[in-house]
Amino acid sequence: MNEKETINVKGTEITLMSNAKEDYISLTDIAKYRNEKNPSEIISLWLRTYSTIEYLGLWEKLNNQNFKPHIYEEFKIESVKPHFWMSPKKWIMETNAIGMFSKSGRYGGGTFAHSDIAFKFASWISAEFELYLIIEFKRLKMEEQKRLSQEWNLQRTLSKINYRIHTDAIKDTIIPKTITKEQTSFVYADEADLLNVALFGMTAKQWRDINPKTKGNMRDHATLEQLIVLSNMEGINALLIRQEIPQKERLIQLNKVAITQMHSLLDNKLIKKFK
């Protein structure tokens, strides 16, 4: 799990653990709404019911290729008996479940479950509590999306600004005042392919020849790292153009920039978070 956050639900602090694809919510924190001193007992009471075992088993069958259904079926049969008892640790270890996990630690430790399962547990605790939990969870997710959208829009804006700097430099330095529109377009394509070769190792036409059935162009299929480096290279190339450095020399320098920056970005944790 990469990210930890908390939300307040009816005066109870609920911890969330998230990765790039899934959200896990603390069952221990939810259980504290019912019994603050002994939340593990509340979780065990919930786990011993037939409906809970059935739901957990169905969830694992849908999401977990390594789940042990035969053990689940045995638990489901046993769950109707008065002596049946279940704990998160027992369920996880014996069925190879992934819908729940335990985290040690005095602060932020406890039993966590996938949001699908956590909402089910919350509904067992209290229908009102479940509703408020869903509301706060959705609010948090909307805020995250808004923040990521703003950060991505900023990157796109910077890319557009760099592109304008790049094209202005071409107009001021490379394009003669009396050339035709067709010649202007040719020079733009030439400089664009300079960046393509420096970063992607091929021109736009070469990429199209290799990928005749693929929709879009080379840059449409670029990674986030490549788009960031491309944006940076446009600004650098604009500076090199103004210095009247020959295209062959600029290609060598830009290729070195692309290699260095890609190495840096591939291990950048912030970029991985955006993905």
KENU-662063 format. One record per residue (C-alpha): x, y, z; residue number from 0; residue in one letter. Coordinates in Angstrom, 2 decimals, padded with zeros to 5 digits, m for minus. Example, Ala and Ser with C-alpha at 12.3 -4.5 7.8 and 13.67 -1.06 7.14 Angstrom:
// KENU-662063
<pt><px>012.30</px><py>m004.50</py><pz>007.80</pz><pos>0</pos><code>A</code></pt>
<pt><px>013.67</px><py>m001.06</py><pz>007.14</pz><pos>1</pos><code>S</code></pt>
This chain:
// KENU-662063
<pt><px>000.00</px><py>000.00</py><pz>000.00</pz><pos>0</pos><code>M</code></pt>
<pt><px>001.36</px><py>003.38</py><pz>m001.01</pz><pos>1</pos><code>N</code></pt>
<pt><px>m000.92</px><py>006.01</py><pz>000.50</pz><pos>2</pos><code>E</code></pt>
<pt><px>m002.55</px><py>006.45</py><pz>003.89</pz><pos>3</pos><code>K</code></pt>
<pt><px>m005.38</px><py>008.87</py><pz>004.64</pz><pos>4</pos><code>E</code></pt>
<pt><px>m008.12</px><py>009.33</py><pz>007.22</pz><pos>5</pos><code>T</code></pt>
<pt><px>m011.73</px><py>010.44</py><pz>007.08</pz><pos>6</pos><code>I</code></pt>
<pt><px>m014.05</px><py>011.37</py><pz>009.93</pz><pos>7</pos><code>N</code></pt>
<pt><px>m017.35</px><py>009.49</py><pz>010.03</pz><pos>8</pos><code>V</code></pt>
<pt><px>m019.76</px><py>010.57</py><pz>012.76</pz><pos>9</pos><code>K</code></pt>
<pt><px>m016.89</px><py>011.46</py><pz>015.08</pz><pos>10</pos><code>G</code></pt>
<pt><px>m014.88</px><py>008.28</py><pz>014.37</pz><pos>11</pos><code>T</code></pt>
<pt><px>m011.52</px><py>008.52</py><pz>012.56</pz><pos>12</pos><code>E</code></pt>
<pt><px>m011.38</px><py>005.91</py><pz>009.78</pz><pos>13</pos><code>I</code></pt>
<pt><px>m008.03</px><py>005.02</py><pz>008.17</pz><pos>14</pos><code>T</code></pt>
<pt><px>m007.73</px><py>004.26</py><pz>004.45</pz><pos>15</pos><code>L</code></pt>
<pt><px>m004.82</px><py>002.52</py><pz>002.74</pz><pos>16</pos><code>M</code></pt>
<pt><px>m004.66</px><py>002.90</py><pz>m001.04</pz><pos>17</pos><code>S</code></pt>
<pt><px>m002.56</px><py>001.79</py><pz>m003.97</pz><pos>18</pos><code>N</code></pt>
<pt><px>m002.83</px><py>002.73</py><pz>m007.64</pz><pos>19</pos><code>A</code></pt>
<pt><px>m005.95</px><py>000.60</py><pz>m008.18</pz><pos>20</pos><code>K</code></pt>
<pt><px>m007.65</px><py>m000.32</py><pz>m004.90</pz><pos>21</pos><code>E</code></pt>
<pt><px>m008.73</px><py>001.21</py><pz>m001.60</pz><pos>22</pos><code>D</code></pt>
<pt><px>m008.68</px><py>m000.66</py><pz>001.72</pz><pos>23</pos><code>Y</code></pt>
<pt><px>m010.51</px><py>000.65</py><pz>004.79</pz><pos>24</pos><code>I</code></pt>
<pt><px>m009.79</px><py>m000.13</py><pz>008.43</pz><pos>25</pos><code>S</code></pt>
<pt><px>m012.38</px><py>m002.54</py><pz>009.83</pz><pos>26</pos><code>L</code></pt>
<pt><px>m010.82</px><py>m001.94</py><pz>013.22</pz><pos>27</pos><code>T</code></pt>
<pt><px>m011.64</px><py>001.77</py><pz>013.05</pz><pos>28</pos><code>D</code></pt>
<pt><px>m015.19</px><py>001.05</py><pz>011.85</pz><pos>29</pos><code>I</code></pt>
<pt><px>m015.68</px><py>m001.43</py><pz>014.69</pz><pos>30</pos><code>A</code></pt>
<pt><px>m014.66</px><py>001.26</py><pz>017.21</pz><pos>31</pos><code>K</code></pt>
<pt><px>m017.94</px><py>003.00</py><pz>016.44</pz><pos>32</pos><code>Y</code></pt>
<pt><px>m019.62</px><py>000.04</py><pz>018.18</pz><pos>33</pos><code>R</code></pt>
<pt><px>m016.96</px><py>m000.88</py><pz>020.74</pz><pos>34</pos><code>N</code></pt>
<pt><px>m013.98</px><py>001.45</py><pz>021.07</pz><pos>35</pos><code>E</code></pt>
<pt><px>m012.15</px><py>m000.69</py><pz>023.64</pz><pos>36</pos><code>K</code></pt>
<pt><px>m012.44</px><py>m004.06</py><pz>021.91</pz><pos>37</pos><code>N</code></pt>
<pt><px>m013.01</px><py>m003.62</py><pz>018.16</pz><pos>38</pos><code>P</code></pt>
<pt><px>m011.52</px><py>m007.02</py><pz>017.28</pz><pos>39</pos><code>S</code></pt>
<pt><px>m014.39</px><py>m008.70</py><pz>019.10</pz><pos>40</pos><code>E</code></pt>
<pt><px>m016.90</px><py>m006.86</py><pz>016.92</pz><pos>41</pos><code>I</code></pt>
<pt><px>m015.06</px><py>m007.96</py><pz>013.75</pz><pos>42</pos><code>I</code></pt>
<pt><px>m015.07</px><py>m011.60</py><pz>014.92</pz><pos>43</pos><code>S</code></pt>
<pt><px>m018.80</px><py>m011.45</py><pz>015.67</pz><pos>44</pos><code>L</code></pt>
<pt><px>m019.42</px><py>m010.25</py><pz>012.14</pz><pos>45</pos><code>W</code></pt>
<pt><px>m017.15</px><py>m012.89</py><pz>010.62</pz><pos>46</pos><code>L</code></pt>
<pt><px>m018.94</px><py>m015.77</py><pz>012.31</pz><pos>47</pos><code>R</code></pt>
<pt><px>m022.24</px><py>m015.18</py><pz>010.46</pz><pos>48</pos><code>T</code></pt>
<pt><px>m023.25</px><py>m017.23</py><pz>007.44</pz><pos>49</pos><code>Y</code></pt>
<pt><px>m024.08</px><py>m014.17</py><pz>005.32</pz><pos>50</pos><code>S</code></pt>
<pt><px>m020.62</px><py>m012.69</py><pz>005.96</pz><pos>51</pos><code>T</code></pt>
<pt><px>m018.75</px><py>m015.87</py><pz>005.07</pz><pos>52</pos><code>I</code></pt>
<pt><px>m020.86</px><py>m016.24</py><pz>001.94</pz><pos>53</pos><code>E</code></pt>
<pt><px>m020.19</px><py>m012.63</py><pz>000.86</pz><pos>54</pos><code>Y</code></pt>
<pt><px>m016.44</px><py>m012.86</py><pz>001.53</pz><pos>55</pos><code>L</code></pt>
<pt><px>m016.20</px><py>m016.12</py><pz>m000.39</pz><pos>56</pos><code>G</code></pt>
<pt><px>m018.07</px><py>m014.78</py><pz>m003.41</pz><pos>57</pos><code>L</code></pt>
<pt><px>m015.88</px><py>m011.64</py><pz>m003.43</pz><pos>58</pos><code>W</code></pt>
<pt><px>m012.70</px><py>m013.74</py><pz>m003.37</pz><pos>59</pos><code>E</code></pt>
<pt><px>m013.96</px><py>m015.99</py><pz>m006.18</pz><pos>60</pos><code>K</code></pt>
<pt><px>m014.47</px><py>m012.92</py><pz>m008.35</pz><pos>61</pos><code>L</code></pt>
<pt><px>m011.17</px><py>m011.23</py><pz>m007.51</pz><pos>62</pos><code>N</code></pt>
<pt><px>m008.67</px><py>m013.85</py><pz>m006.38</pz><pos>63</pos><code>N</code></pt>
<pt><px>m007.33</px><py>m016.62</py><pz>m008.62</pz><pos>64</pos><code>Q</code></pt>
<pt><px>m005.47</px><py>m018.22</py><pz>m005.71</pz><pos>65</pos><code>N</code></pt>
<pt><px>m008.48</px><py>m018.41</py><pz>m003.41</pz><pos>66</pos><code>F</code></pt>
<pt><px>m009.20</px><py>m021.83</py><pz>m001.86</pz><pos>67</pos><code>K</code></pt>
<pt><px>m012.93</px><py>m022.40</py><pz>m002.49</pz><pos>68</pos><code>P</code></pt>
<pt><px>m013.05</px><py>m025.83</py><pz>m000.83</pz><pos>69</pos><code>H</code></pt>
<pt><px>m011.95</px><py>m024.30</py><pz>002.50</pz><pos>70</pos><code>I</code></pt>
<pt><px>m014.52</px><py>m021.56</py><pz>002.02</pz><pos>71</pos><code>Y</code></pt>
<pt><px>m017.28</px><py>m024.13</py><pz>001.49</pz><pos>72</pos><code>E</code></pt>
<pt><px>m016.29</px><py>m025.87</py><pz>004.74</pz><pos>73</pos><code>E</code></pt>
<pt><px>m016.42</px><py>m022.56</py><pz>006.63</pz><pos>74</pos><code>F</code></pt>
<pt><px>m019.81</px><py>m021.78</py><pz>005.14</pz><pos>75</pos><code>K</code></pt>
<pt><px>m021.21</px><py>m025.09</py><pz>006.39</pz><pos>76</pos><code>I</code></pt>
<pt><px>m019.67</px><py>m024.59</py><pz>009.83</pz><pos>77</pos><code>E</code></pt>
<pt><px>m020.94</px><py>m021.00</py><pz>010.11</pz><pos>78</pos><code>S</code></pt>
<pt><px>m024.53</px><py>m022.15</py><pz>010.79</pz><pos>79</pos><code>V</code></pt>
<pt><px>m023.41</px><py>m024.00</py><pz>013.92</pz><pos>80</pos><code>K</code></pt>
<pt><px>m023.47</px><py>m022.26</py><pz>017.34</pz><pos>81</pos><code>P</code></pt>
<pt><px>m019.82</px><py>m023.02</py><pz>018.12</pz><pos>82</pos><code>H</code></pt>
<pt><px>m018.46</px><py>m021.50</py><pz>014.90</pz><pos>83</pos><code>F</code></pt>
<pt><px>m015.80</px><py>m018.81</py><pz>015.37</pz><pos>84</pos><code>W</code></pt>
<pt><px>m013.75</px><py>m016.85</py><pz>012.83</pz><pos>85</pos><code>M</code></pt>
<pt><px>m011.02</px><py>m014.22</py><pz>012.93</pz><pos>86</pos><code>S</code></pt>
<pt><px>m009.45</px><py>m012.16</py><pz>010.10</pz><pos>87</pos><code>P</code></pt>
<pt><px>m006.15</px><py>m013.99</py><pz>010.52</pz><pos>88</pos><code>K</code></pt>
<pt><px>m007.79</px><py>m017.42</py><pz>010.27</pz><pos>89</pos><code>K</code></pt>
<pt><px>m009.81</px><py>m016.43</py><pz>007.20</pz><pos>90</pos><code>W</code></pt>
<pt><px>m006.78</px><py>m014.95</py><pz>005.42</pz><pos>91</pos><code>I</code></pt>
<pt><px>m004.36</px><py>m017.77</py><pz>006.20</pz><pos>92</pos><code>M</code></pt>
<pt><px>m006.65</px><py>m020.74</py><pz>005.51</pz><pos>93</pos><code>E</code></pt>
<pt><px>m008.41</px><py>m019.48</py><pz>002.37</pz><pos>94</pos><code>T</code></pt>
<pt><px>m005.53</px><py>m017.43</py><pz>000.96</pz><pos>95</pos><code>N</code></pt>
<pt><px>m007.83</px><py>m014.41</py><pz>000.89</pz><pos>96</pos><code>A</code></pt>
<pt><px>m006.74</px><py>m011.01</py><pz>m000.45</pz><pos>97</pos><code>I</code></pt>
<pt><px>m009.83</px><py>m009.00</py><pz>000.44</pz><pos>98</pos><code>G</code></pt>
<pt><px>m008.47</px><py>m008.38</py><pz>003.95</pz><pos>99</pos><code>M</code></pt>
<pt><px>m005.06</px><py>m007.90</py><pz>005.51</pz><pos>100</pos><code>F</code></pt>
<pt><px>m003.69</px><py>m007.14</py><pz>008.96</pz><pos>101</pos><code>S</code></pt>
<pt><px>m001.26</px><py>m004.35</py><pz>009.71</pz><pos>102</pos><code>K</code></pt>
<pt><px>000.74</px><py>m004.20</py><pz>012.92</pz><pos>103</pos><code>S</code></pt>
<pt><px>001.50</px><py>m001.05</py><pz>014.83</pz><pos>104</pos><code>G</code></pt>
<pt><px>000.08</px><py>000.94</py><pz>017.70</pz><pos>105</pos><code>R</code></pt>
<pt><px>m001.03</px><py>003.77</py><pz>015.43</pz><pos>106</pos><code>Y</code></pt>
<pt><px>m002.76</px><py>002.91</py><pz>012.17</pz><pos>107</pos><code>G</code></pt>
<pt><px>m002.57</px><py>m000.84</py><pz>012.75</pz><pos>108</pos><code>G</code></pt>
<pt><px>m005.45</px><py>m003.31</py><pz>012.67</pz><pos>109</pos><code>G</code></pt>
<pt><px>m007.53</px><py>m005.19</py><pz>010.12</pz><pos>110</pos><code>T</code></pt>
<pt><px>m008.09</px><py>m003.61</py><pz>006.72</pz><pos>111</pos><code>F</code></pt>
<pt><px>m010.54</px><py>m004.73</py><pz>004.04</pz><pos>112</pos><code>A</code></pt>
<pt><px>m011.22</px><py>m003.84</py><pz>000.45</pz><pos>113</pos><code>H</code></pt>
<pt><px>m013.78</px><py>m001.04</py><pz>000.22</pz><pos>114</pos><code>S</code></pt>
<pt><px>m016.41</px><py>m003.50</py><pz>m001.11</pz><pos>115</pos><code>D</code></pt>
<pt><px>m016.04</px><py>m005.55</py><pz>002.07</pz><pos>116</pos><code>I</code></pt>
<pt><px>m015.64</px><py>m002.58</py><pz>004.40</pz><pos>117</pos><code>A</code></pt>
<pt><px>m018.95</px><py>m001.08</py><pz>003.27</pz><pos>118</pos><code>F</code></pt>
<pt><px>m020.63</px><py>m004.44</py><pz>003.92</pz><pos>119</pos><code>K</code></pt>
<pt><px>m019.19</px><py>m004.48</py><pz>007.43</pz><pos>120</pos><code>F</code></pt>
<pt><px>m020.30</px><py>m000.89</py><pz>008.01</pz><pos>121</pos><code>A</code></pt>
<pt><px>m023.87</px><py>m001.78</py><pz>007.01</pz><pos>122</pos><code>S</code></pt>
<pt><px>m023.82</px><py>m004.53</py><pz>009.64</pz><pos>123</pos><code>W</code></pt>
<pt><px>m022.60</px><py>m002.02</py><pz>012.23</pz><pos>124</pos><code>I</code></pt>
<pt><px>m025.22</px><py>000.59</py><pz>011.34</pz><pos>125</pos><code>S</code></pt>
<pt><px>m027.11</px><py>001.56</py><pz>008.19</pz><pos>126</pos><code>A</code></pt>
<pt><px>m026.65</px><py>005.22</py><pz>009.13</pz><pos>127</pos><code>E</code></pt>
<pt><px>m022.91</px><py>004.74</py><pz>009.70</pz><pos>128</pos><code>F</code></pt>
<pt><px>m022.56</px><py>002.97</py><pz>006.33</pz><pos>129</pos><code>E</code></pt>
<pt><px>m024.26</px><py>005.86</py><pz>004.53</pz><pos>130</pos><code>L</code></pt>
<pt><px>m022.02</px><py>008.48</py><pz>006.15</pz><pos>131</pos><code>Y</code></pt>
<pt><px>m018.95</px><py>006.34</py><pz>005.44</pz><pos>132</pos><code>L</code></pt>
<pt><px>m019.84</px><py>006.13</py><pz>001.73</pz><pos>133</pos><code>I</code></pt>
<pt><px>m020.47</px><py>009.89</py><pz>001.60</pz><pos>134</pos><code>I</code></pt>
<pt><px>m017.09</px><py>010.71</py><pz>003.17</pz><pos>135</pos><code>E</code></pt>
<pt><px>m015.30</px><py>008.11</py><pz>001.03</pz><pos>136</pos><code>F</code></pt>
<pt><px>m016.77</px><py>009.57</py><pz>m002.16</pz><pos>137</pos><code>K</code></pt>
<pt><px>m015.88</px><py>013.09</py><pz>m001.04</pz><pos>138</pos><code>R</code></pt>
<pt><px>m012.26</px><py>012.04</py><pz>m000.49</pz><pos>139</pos><code>L</code></pt>
<pt><px>m012.06</px><py>010.36</py><pz>m003.89</pz><pos>140</pos><code>K</code></pt>
<pt><px>m013.55</px><py>013.40</py><pz>m005.62</pz><pos>141</pos><code>M</code></pt>
<pt><px>m010.97</px><py>015.66</py><pz>m003.95</pz><pos>142</pos><code>E</code></pt>
<pt><px>m008.16</px><py>013.34</py><pz>m005.07</pz><pos>143</pos><code>E</code></pt>
<pt><px>m009.40</px><py>013.34</py><pz>m008.65</pz><pos>144</pos><code>Q</code></pt>
<pt><px>m009.77</px><py>017.11</py><pz>m008.62</pz><pos>145</pos><code>K</code></pt>
<pt><px>m006.20</px><py>017.52</py><pz>m007.34</pz><pos>146</pos><code>R</code></pt>
<pt><px>m004.76</px><py>015.11</py><pz>m009.91</pz><pos>147</pos><code>L</code></pt>
<pt><px>m006.76</px><py>016.81</py><pz>m012.66</pz><pos>148</pos><code>S</code></pt>
<pt><px>m005.39</px><py>020.21</py><pz>m011.67</pz><pos>149</pos><code>Q</code></pt>
<pt><px>m001.82</px><py>018.87</py><pz>m011.62</pz><pos>150</pos><code>E</code></pt>
<pt><px>m002.27</px><py>017.22</py><pz>m015.03</pz><pos>151</pos><code>W</code></pt>
<pt><px>m003.84</px><py>020.37</py><pz>m016.51</pz><pos>152</pos><code>N</code></pt>
<pt><px>m000.85</px><py>022.34</py><pz>m015.23</pz><pos>153</pos><code>L</code></pt>
<pt><px>001.50</px><py>019.96</py><pz>m017.03</pz><pos>154</pos><code>Q</code></pt>
<pt><px>m000.54</px><py>020.28</py><pz>m020.23</pz><pos>155</pos><code>R</code></pt>
<pt><px>m000.48</px><py>024.08</py><pz>m019.94</pz><pos>156</pos><code>T</code></pt>
<pt><px>003.31</px><py>024.06</py><pz>m019.51</pz><pos>157</pos><code>L</code></pt>
<pt><px>003.58</px><py>021.82</py><pz>m022.55</pz><pos>158</pos><code>S</code></pt>
<pt><px>001.51</px><py>024.28</py><pz>m024.63</pz><pos>159</pos><code>K</code></pt>
<pt><px>003.63</px><py>027.22</py><pz>m023.44</pz><pos>160</pos><code>I</code></pt>
<pt><px>006.85</px><py>025.37</py><pz>m024.33</pz><pos>161</pos><code>N</code></pt>
<pt><px>005.39</px><py>024.47</py><pz>m027.73</pz><pos>162</pos><code>Y</code></pt>
<pt><px>004.67</px><py>028.17</py><pz>m028.44</pz><pos>163</pos><code>R</code></pt>
<pt><px>008.23</px><py>029.10</py><pz>m027.39</pz><pos>164</pos><code>I</code></pt>
<pt><px>009.50</px><py>026.35</py><pz>m029.68</pz><pos>165</pos><code>H</code></pt>
<pt><px>007.51</px><py>027.42</py><pz>m032.75</pz><pos>166</pos><code>T</code></pt>
<pt><px>008.31</px><py>031.11</py><pz>m032.18</pz><pos>167</pos><code>D</code></pt>
<pt><px>012.01</px><py>030.27</py><pz>m032.12</pz><pos>168</pos><code>A</code></pt>
<pt><px>011.65</px><py>028.43</py><pz>m035.45</pz><pos>169</pos><code>I</code></pt>
<pt><px>009.86</px><py>031.44</py><pz>m037.00</pz><pos>170</pos><code>K</code></pt>
<pt><px>012.47</px><py>033.91</py><pz>m035.73</pz><pos>171</pos><code>D</code></pt>
<pt><px>015.58</px><py>031.90</py><pz>m036.58</pz><pos>172</pos><code>T</code></pt>
<pt><px>014.96</px><py>029.26</py><pz>m039.26</pz><pos>173</pos><code>I</code></pt>
<pt><px>012.07</px><py>030.36</py><pz>m041.48</pz><pos>174</pos><code>I</code></pt>
<pt><px>012.92</px><py>033.06</py><pz>m044.04</pz><pos>175</pos><code>P</code></pt>
<pt><px>010.42</px><py>035.93</py><pz>m044.29</pz><pos>176</pos><code>K</code></pt>
<pt><px>009.37</px><py>035.15</py><pz>m047.86</pz><pos>177</pos><code>T</code></pt>
<pt><px>008.76</px><py>031.40</py><pz>m047.83</pz><pos>178</pos><code>I</code></pt>
<pt><px>005.41</px><py>029.82</py><pz>m048.68</pz><pos>179</pos><code>T</code></pt>
<pt><px>002.99</px><py>028.21</py><pz>m046.25</pz><pos>180</pos><code>K</code></pt>
<pt><px>003.93</px><py>024.79</py><pz>m047.63</pz><pos>181</pos><code>E</code></pt>
<pt><px>007.60</px><py>025.46</py><pz>m046.83</pz><pos>182</pos><code>Q</code></pt>
<pt><px>006.69</px><py>026.65</py><pz>m043.33</pz><pos>183</pos><code>T</code></pt>
<pt><px>004.81</px><py>023.42</py><pz>m042.68</pz><pos>184</pos><code>S</code></pt>
<pt><px>007.77</px><py>021.43</py><pz>m043.93</pz><pos>185</pos><code>F</code></pt>
<pt><px>010.15</px><py>023.15</py><pz>m041.53</pz><pos>186</pos><code>V</code></pt>
<pt><px>007.79</px><py>022.53</py><pz>m038.59</pz><pos>187</pos><code>Y</code></pt>
<pt><px>007.57</px><py>018.86</py><pz>m039.50</pz><pos>188</pos><code>A</code></pt>
<pt><px>011.35</px><py>018.71</py><pz>m039.78</pz><pos>189</pos><code>D</code></pt>
<pt><px>011.87</px><py>020.15</py><pz>m036.28</pz><pos>190</pos><code>E</code></pt>
<pt><px>009.11</px><py>018.00</py><pz>m034.81</pz><pos>191</pos><code>A</code></pt>
<pt><px>010.84</px><py>014.91</py><pz>m036.19</pz><pos>192</pos><code>D</code></pt>
<pt><px>014.12</px><py>016.11</py><pz>m034.70</pz><pos>193</pos><code>L</code></pt>
<pt><px>012.50</px><py>015.76</py><pz>m031.27</pz><pos>194</pos><code>L</code></pt>
<pt><px>010.87</px><py>012.48</py><pz>m032.28</pz><pos>195</pos><code>N</code></pt>
<pt><px>014.21</px><py>010.97</py><pz>m033.27</pz><pos>196</pos><code>V</code></pt>
<pt><px>015.94</px><py>012.29</py><pz>m030.14</pz><pos>197</pos><code>A</code></pt>
<pt><px>013.29</px><py>010.82</py><pz>m027.85</pz><pos>198</pos><code>L</code></pt>
<pt><px>011.64</px><py>007.92</py><pz>m029.71</pz><pos>199</pos><code>F</code></pt>
<pt><px>014.47</px><py>006.94</py><pz>m032.04</pz><pos>200</pos><code>G</code></pt>
<pt><px>012.36</px><py>007.36</py><pz>m035.22</pz><pos>201</pos><code>M</code></pt>
<pt><px>010.44</px><py>009.90</py><pz>m037.25</pz><pos>202</pos><code>T</code></pt>
<pt><px>006.65</px><py>010.14</py><pz>m037.32</pz><pos>203</pos><code>A</code></pt>
<pt><px>006.57</px><py>008.45</py><pz>m040.75</pz><pos>204</pos><code>K</code></pt>
<pt><px>008.80</px><py>005.60</py><pz>m039.61</pz><pos>205</pos><code>Q</code></pt>
<pt><px>006.49</px><py>005.01</py><pz>m036.63</pz><pos>206</pos><code>W</code></pt>
<pt><px>003.46</px><py>005.04</py><pz>m038.93</pz><pos>207</pos><code>R</code></pt>
<pt><px>005.09</px><py>002.51</py><pz>m041.27</pz><pos>208</pos><code>D</code></pt>
<pt><px>005.72</px><py>000.18</py><pz>m038.31</pz><pos>209</pos><code>I</code></pt>
<pt><px>002.21</px><py>000.67</py><pz>m036.89</pz><pos>210</pos><code>N</code></pt>
<pt><px>m000.09</px><py>000.97</py><pz>m039.94</pz><pos>211</pos><code>P</code></pt>
<pt><px>m003.22</px><py>m000.22</py><pz>m038.09</pz><pos>212</pos><code>K</code></pt>
<pt><px>m002.74</px><py>001.80</py><pz>m034.90</pz><pos>213</pos><code>T</code></pt>
<pt><px>m004.99</px><py>004.82</py><pz>m034.40</pz><pos>214</pos><code>K</code></pt>
<pt><px>m003.42</px><py>008.20</py><pz>m033.61</pz><pos>215</pos><code>G</code></pt>
<pt><px>000.24</px><py>009.12</py><pz>m033.88</pz><pos>216</pos><code>N</code></pt>
<pt><px>003.43</px><py>008.35</py><pz>m032.04</pz><pos>217</pos><code>M</code></pt>
<pt><px>002.89</px><py>011.02</py><pz>m029.39</pz><pos>218</pos><code>R</code></pt>
<pt><px>m000.68</px><py>009.84</py><pz>m028.70</pz><pos>219</pos><code>D</code></pt>
<pt><px>000.80</px><py>006.55</py><pz>m027.50</pz><pos>220</pos><code>H</code></pt>
<pt><px>003.65</px><py>008.07</py><pz>m025.49</pz><pos>221</pos><code>A</code></pt>
<pt><px>004.03</px><py>007.39</py><pz>m021.77</pz><pos>222</pos><code>T</code></pt>
<pt><px>003.61</px><py>010.11</py><pz>m019.17</pz><pos>223</pos><code>L</code></pt>
<pt><px>007.41</px><py>010.20</py><pz>m018.72</pz><pos>224</pos><code>E</code></pt>
<pt><px>007.94</px><py>010.63</py><pz>m022.45</pz><pos>225</pos><code>Q</code></pt>
<pt><px>005.40</px><py>013.48</py><pz>m022.64</pz><pos>226</pos><code>L</code></pt>
<pt><px>007.13</px><py>015.31</py><pz>m019.79</pz><pos>227</pos><code>I</code></pt>
<pt><px>010.56</px><py>014.90</py><pz>m021.41</pz><pos>228</pos><code>V</code></pt>
<pt><px>009.14</px><py>015.98</py><pz>m024.78</pz><pos>229</pos><code>L</code></pt>
<pt><px>007.76</px><py>019.13</py><pz>m023.18</pz><pos>230</pos><code>S</code></pt>
<pt><px>011.16</px><py>019.90</py><pz>m021.64</pz><pos>231</pos><code>N</code></pt>
<pt><px>012.97</px><py>019.19</py><pz>m024.92</pz><pos>232</pos><code>M</code></pt>
<pt><px>010.83</px><py>021.72</py><pz>m026.80</pz><pos>233</pos><code>E</code></pt>
<pt><px>012.08</px><py>024.49</py><pz>m024.52</pz><pos>234</pos><code>G</code></pt>
<pt><px>015.69</px><py>023.31</py><pz>m024.77</pz><pos>235</pos><code>I</code></pt>
<pt><px>015.52</px><py>023.01</py><pz>m028.55</pz><pos>236</pos><code>N</code></pt>
<pt><px>014.12</px><py>026.55</py><pz>m028.78</pz><pos>237</pos><code>A</code></pt>
<pt><px>017.18</px><py>027.83</py><pz>m026.91</pz><pos>238</pos><code>L</code></pt>
<pt><px>019.57</px><py>025.84</py><pz>m029.12</pz><pos>239</pos><code>L</code></pt>
<pt><px>017.83</px><py>027.16</py><pz>m032.24</pz><pos>240</pos><code>I</code></pt>
<pt><px>018.29</px><py>030.76</py><pz>m031.12</pz><pos>241</pos><code>R</code></pt>
<pt><px>021.99</px><py>029.99</py><pz>m030.63</pz><pos>242</pos><code>Q</code></pt>
<pt><px>022.03</px><py>028.91</py><pz>m034.30</pz><pos>243</pos><code>E</code></pt>
<pt><px>023.40</px><py>025.47</py><pz>m033.44</pz><pos>244</pos><code>I</code></pt>
<pt><px>023.18</px><py>023.13</py><pz>m036.47</pz><pos>245</pos><code>P</code></pt>
<pt><px>020.43</px><py>020.55</py><pz>m036.42</pz><pos>246</pos><code>Q</code></pt>
<pt><px>022.84</px><py>017.60</py><pz>m036.35</pz><pos>247</pos><code>K</code></pt>
<pt><px>024.49</px><py>018.92</py><pz>m033.17</pz><pos>248</pos><code>E</code></pt>
<pt><px>021.13</px><py>019.71</py><pz>m031.60</pz><pos>249</pos><code>R</code></pt>
<pt><px>019.98</px><py>016.15</py><pz>m032.24</pz><pos>250</pos><code>L</code></pt>
<pt><px>022.97</px><py>014.76</py><pz>m030.33</pz><pos>251</pos><code>I</code></pt>
<pt><px>022.43</px><py>017.12</py><pz>m027.39</pz><pos>252</pos><code>Q</code></pt>
<pt><px>018.67</px><py>016.50</py><pz>m027.26</pz><pos>253</pos><code>L</code></pt>
<pt><px>019.17</px><py>012.76</py><pz>m027.34</pz><pos>254</pos><code>N</code></pt>
<pt><px>021.49</px><py>013.03</py><pz>m024.30</pz><pos>255</pos><code>K</code></pt>
<pt><px>018.85</px><py>015.13</py><pz>m022.52</pz><pos>256</pos><code>V</code></pt>
<pt><px>016.16</px><py>012.55</py><pz>m023.33</pz><pos>257</pos><code>A</code></pt>
<pt><px>018.24</px><py>009.65</py><pz>m021.99</pz><pos>258</pos><code>I</code></pt>
<pt><px>019.18</px><py>011.50</py><pz>m018.77</pz><pos>259</pos><code>T</code></pt>
<pt><px>015.67</px><py>012.75</py><pz>m018.02</pz><pos>260</pos><code>Q</code></pt>
<pt><px>013.98</px><py>009.41</py><pz>m018.80</pz><pos>261</pos><code>M</code></pt>
<pt><px>016.35</px><py>007.67</py><pz>m016.39</pz><pos>262</pos><code>H</code></pt>
<pt><px>015.37</px><py>010.16</py><pz>m013.67</pz><pos>263</pos><code>S</code></pt>
<pt><px>011.62</px><py>010.01</py><pz>m014.30</pz><pos>264</pos><code>L</code></pt>
<pt><px>011.32</px><py>006.22</py><pz>m014.47</pz><pos>265</pos><code>L</code></pt>
<pt><px>012.22</px><py>006.00</py><pz>m010.76</pz><pos>266</pos><code>D</code></pt>
<pt><px>010.27</px><py>009.11</py><pz>m009.71</pz><pos>267</pos><code>N</code></pt>
<pt><px>007.66</px><py>008.23</py><pz>m007.03</pz><pos>268</pos><code>K</code></pt>
<pt><px>005.53</px><py>011.28</py><pz>m007.85</pz><pos>269</pos><code>L</code></pt>
<pt><px>005.19</px><py>010.21</py><pz>m011.49</pz><pos>270</pos><code>I</code></pt>
<pt><px>004.19</px><py>006.69</py><pz>m010.36</pz><pos>271</pos><code>K</code></pt>
<pt><px>001.50</px><py>008.24</py><pz>m008.18</pz><pos>272</pos><code>K</code></pt>
<pt><px>000.03</px><py>010.16</py><pz>m011.15</pz><pos>273</pos><code>F</code></pt>
<pt><px>m000.24</px><py>006.89</py><pz>m013.04</pz><pos>274</pos><code>K</code></pt>
